[in-house]
Amino acid sequence: MPTVKIEPNYKVTIPKEARETLGLKIGEEVQITLRRVKSLRTYTPTARELRSIQKGRAEYAKGKYVTLDQLFHELDYSPHRPRKKTN
């Protein structure tokens, strides 16, 4: 399904695929009925985060990684029981 970007003044371009499927012509009026809207928000990592991601990928490629079981063990966490409370 094509996605669209909301432009300044909340203008939206109808994707070519949708225009052709619906047979829309320039100047034609359309009625918008909302049934379901999904917002696709994106996150742009900072330069520091990008460096960390690159470092992690390089370590993974070298075989240096921790499995989820190892991580759970290190954190003393089991998904089947609640965590220990600390005061």
Secondary structure by P-SEA (a helix, b strand, c coil): cbbbbbcccccccccaaaaaaacccccbbbbbbbcbbbbbbbbbbcaaaaaaaaaaaaaaaacccccaaaaaaaacccccccccccc
